Amino acid sequence: MIAALAAAVREVARAEILPRAQRIRGERKQDGSLFSEADTAAQAALIPRLRALRDCPVIGEEMTRGEQTAAWSEGAGTAWCVDPIDGTTNFLQGIPYYAVSVALIEGGRATLGVVHNPATGETFQAAAGGGAFHDGARIVPRPAPARLADAIASLELKRLPRDAAVRLAGSLPWYSYRNFGAAALDWCWLALGRFDVYLHANHMLWDYAAGALILAEAGGAMATFDQDDFLAGPPWAKSVIASRDRALFPEWCDCVRAQLRGA
């Protein structure tokens, strides 16, 4: 099923997303976030393809919150989760860092995940217990920095509490940091080793469902600001502390939580 899922995602990206790249304008949702004709067209095209693979409810980012919660309740924790374009601002601006992200969630946990960047053609995928793959090759962990001071971090500081963001930016516990604007790809780049550690204050279900599975299957570790079990608690929104290397994770997690406490 994972191969069929990846093929469906790539097909929709070719048909609905790439032909619209840099040719359409974005619109604002009620929460202020951007969406476009490409987002809604890709989501609509994905839904029947996903239901043909596994007939269960679909939760899409471009649905209303009422539709999303109804789909979650209907499936009793089993559903497809879709972000048709994660990184819509990048897509509209012509920045090649955006992705289609799809996960199958069963019993409240992702069992399949695919993240595909239409601009570069890269595809990341994982099945629970089966490892993580990048363009068909298994992701094999490579040596990570021995200490946080040598790590490359991916950070989204603007969503952190202001005082904590200032403390983190001022203390520079890492070597350098980046922020590229597409959460689903952030997880995958972390899994591949392009980043070493990751921090984000607010991921929605469709932001993390596929990517967190890919990182876990690549040997990474993750938690929230206040939970060691990343998947504990309600699924809709989570903070993220993650590392591609389990040995580096405790230092990173302790550092972030100390800055959040003001220690």
Secondary structure, DSSP 8 states (H G I E B T S, - for coil): -HHHHHHHHHHHIIIIIGGGTTTS-EEE-TTS-EEEHHHHHHHHHHHHHHHHHS-S-EEETTS-HHHHHHHHHHHTT-EEEEEEEE-HHHHHHT-S--EEEEEEEETTEEEEEEEE-TTT--EEEEETTS-EEETTEE-------SSGGG-EEEE-GGGS-HHHHHHHHHH--SSEEE--S-HHHHHHHHHHTS-SEEEEEEEEHHHHHHHHHHHHHTT-EEE-SS-SSTT-S-SSEEEEEEESSTTTHHHHHHHHHHHHHT-
